[in-house]
Amino acid sequence: MAMRVLLVEDDRSLADIVVAGMREQHFLILVAGSVREGRERAEVGEYDVIVLDVMLPDGSGFELCSWIRSRGITTPILMLTARDAVDDRVRGLEAGADDYLIKPFAFRELVARVRALRR
């Protein structure tokens, strides 16, 4: 069965690259471009992994991550962000993320981390 991934990312060009690469890996991927869309899709869909940007146009990925966890959604979450300070990584993990990958990233590493989270 194909892995189902929700990508919450407002950078359309980056989202397109991630979607194309993940589809080549036979992942089913759905994109949300905002906190609001991410909430809607996280609540109604079943995903194997959620890949979540931190800086979104209508709020923070940290807040979205906390909200997802407060809803009892246990889907593994990987934060994918340019925010690379130790405090940011700690904040993401404390908000409920299972992993944290800093942009720019190697696509192979993103795929490996997503697969590891699914295990």
The 8 nearest C-alpha neighbors of each residue, nearest first, counted from 0:
[[1, 2, 3, 26, 25, 27, 47, 24],
 [2, 0, 26, 25, 27, 3, 24, 47],
 [1, 3, 26, 27, 47, 4, 0, 25],
 [4, 2, 27, 46, 47, 28, 26, 1],
 [5, 3, 28, 48, 46, 49, 47, 27],
 [4, 6, 49, 29, 28, 30, 50, 7],
 [5, 7, 50, 30, 8, 49, 51, 29],
 [8, 6, 31, 51, 32, 30, 37, 52],
 [7, 9, 32, 52, 10, 6, 14, 31],
 [8, 10, 32, 11, 55, 33, 7, 56],
 [11, 9, 13, 12, 8, 14, 32, 15],
 [12, 10, 14, 13, 9, 15, 8, 32],
 [11, 13, 15, 14, 10, 16, 17, 9],
 [14, 12, 16, 15, 10, 11, 17, 8],
 [13, 15, 11, 17, 12, 16, 18, 10],
 [16, 14, 18, 12, 13, 17, 11, 19],
 [15, 17, 13, 19, 14, 18, 20, 12],
 [18, 16, 14, 20, 15, 19, 21, 13],
 [17, 19, 15, 21, 16, 20, 14, 22],
 [20, 18, 22, 16, 17, 21, 15, 23],
 [21, 19, 23, 17, 22, 18, 16, 24],
 [20, 22, 24, 18, 23, 26, 19, 17],
 [21, 23, 25, 26, 24, 19, 20, 18],
 [22, 24, 20, 21, 25, 19, 26, 18],
 [23, 25, 21, 22, 26, 20, 110, 19],
 [26, 24, 22, 23, 1, 21, 27, 2],
 [27, 25, 2, 22, 21, 1, 24, 3],
 [26, 28, 3, 2, 4, 1, 22, 25],
 [29, 27, 4, 5, 3, 26, 18, 30],
 [28, 30, 5, 6, 4, 31, 27, 3],
 [31, 29, 6, 7, 5, 32, 28, 8],
 [32, 30, 7, 36, 37, 33, 6, 8],
 [33, 31, 9, 8, 7, 36, 30, 37],
 [32, 34, 36, 35, 55, 31, 37, 56],
 [33, 35, 37, 36, 57, 58, 38, 63],
 [36, 34, 38, 33, 37, 39, 57, 32],
 [37, 35, 39, 33, 31, 38, 34, 40],
 [36, 38, 34, 40, 31, 35, 39, 41],
 [39, 37, 41, 35, 36, 40, 42, 34],
 [40, 38, 36, 42, 37, 41, 35, 43],
 [39, 41, 37, 43, 42, 38, 44, 36],
 [42, 40, 38, 44, 39, 43, 37, 67],
 [41, 43, 39, 40, 44, 38, 67, 72],
 [42, 44, 40, 41, 39, 45, 38, 46],
 [45, 43, 41, 40, 42, 46, 39, 5],
 [44, 46, 43, 47, 41, 3, 42, 74],
 [47, 45, 3, 48, 4, 44, 5, 74],
 [46, 48, 3, 4, 117, 2, 74, 45],
 [49, 47, 75, 4, 46, 74, 76, 117],
 [48, 50, 5, 76, 4, 6, 51, 77],
 [51, 49, 6, 77, 76, 78, 5, 7],
 [50, 52, 78, 7, 79, 6, 77, 49],
 [53, 51, 79, 80, 8, 60, 78, 54],
 [54, 52, 60, 59, 80, 61, 55, 51],
 [55, 53, 59, 52, 60, 56, 58, 80],
 [54, 56, 58, 57, 59, 33, 9, 53],
 [57, 55, 58, 33, 54, 9, 34, 59],
 [58, 56, 55, 34, 33, 59, 35, 54],
 [59, 57, 55, 56, 34, 60, 54, 62],
 [60, 58, 61, 62, 53, 54, 55, 63],
 [59, 61, 53, 63, 62, 52, 64, 54],
 [60, 62, 64, 59, 63, 91, 94, 53],
 [63, 61, 65, 59, 60, 64, 66, 58],
 [64, 62, 60, 66, 65, 61, 67, 34],
 [63, 65, 61, 67, 62, 66, 60, 94],
 [66, 64, 94, 62, 68, 63, 67, 69],
 [65, 67, 69, 63, 68, 64, 62, 70],
 [68, 66, 64, 70, 65, 69, 72, 63],
 [67, 69, 65, 71, 70, 72, 66, 64],
 [70, 68, 66, 71, 67, 65, 72, 64],
 [71, 69, 68, 67, 72, 66, 42, 65],
 [70, 72, 68, 69, 73, 67, 66, 74],
 [73, 71, 68, 70, 67, 74, 69, 42],
 [72, 74, 71, 75, 68, 67, 76, 70],
 [73, 75, 72, 48, 47, 76, 46, 49],
 [76, 74, 48, 97, 116, 73, 49, 77],
 [77, 75, 49, 96, 97, 50, 48, 74],
 [76, 78, 98, 50, 99, 97, 96, 51],
 [77, 79, 99, 51, 52, 50, 100, 98],
 [80, 78, 100, 52, 51, 101, 99, 77],
 [81, 79, 101, 52, 82, 102, 53, 78],
 [80, 82, 102, 101, 83, 103, 79, 53],
 [83, 81, 80, 84, 87, 101, 53, 88],
 [82, 84, 81, 101, 87, 85, 88, 80],
 [85, 83, 87, 86, 82, 88, 89, 81],
 [84, 86, 88, 87, 89, 83, 90, 82],
 [87, 85, 89, 84, 88, 90, 83, 91],
 [88, 86, 90, 84, 85, 89, 91, 82],
 [87, 89, 85, 91, 90, 86, 92, 84],
 [88, 90, 86, 92, 87, 91, 93, 85],
 [91, 89, 87, 93, 88, 92, 86, 94],
 [92, 90, 94, 88, 89, 93, 96, 61],
 [91, 93, 96, 89, 95, 94, 90, 97],
 [92, 94, 90, 95, 91, 89, 96, 88],
 [95, 93, 65, 91, 92, 64, 90, 96],
 [96, 94, 92, 93, 65, 64, 68, 97],
 [97, 95, 92, 76, 98, 91, 77, 94],
 [96, 98, 76, 77, 75, 92, 95, 99],
 [97, 99, 77, 96, 78, 76, 100, 92],
 [98, 100, 78, 77, 79, 88, 101, 97],
 [101, 99, 79, 78, 80, 102, 98, 77],
 [100, 102, 80, 81, 79, 83, 103, 104],
 [103, 101, 81, 104, 80, 79, 100, 82],
 [102, 104, 101, 81, 105, 80, 100, 79],
 [103, 105, 102, 106, 101, 109, 100, 108],
 [104, 106, 108, 107, 109, 103, 102, 110],
 [105, 107, 109, 108, 104, 110, 17, 20],
 [108, 106, 110, 105, 109, 111, 104, 112],
 [107, 109, 111, 105, 106, 110, 112, 104],
 [110, 108, 106, 112, 107, 111, 113, 105],
 [109, 111, 113, 107, 108, 112, 114, 106],
 [112, 110, 108, 114, 109, 113, 115, 107],
 [111, 113, 115, 109, 114, 110, 108, 116],
 [114, 112, 110, 116, 115, 111, 109, 117],
 [113, 115, 117, 111, 112, 116, 110, 118],
 [114, 116, 112, 118, 117, 113, 111, 110],
 [117, 115, 113, 118, 114, 75, 112, 48],
 [116, 118, 114, 115, 47, 113, 48, 75],
 [117, 115, 116, 114, 113, 47, 75, 112]]
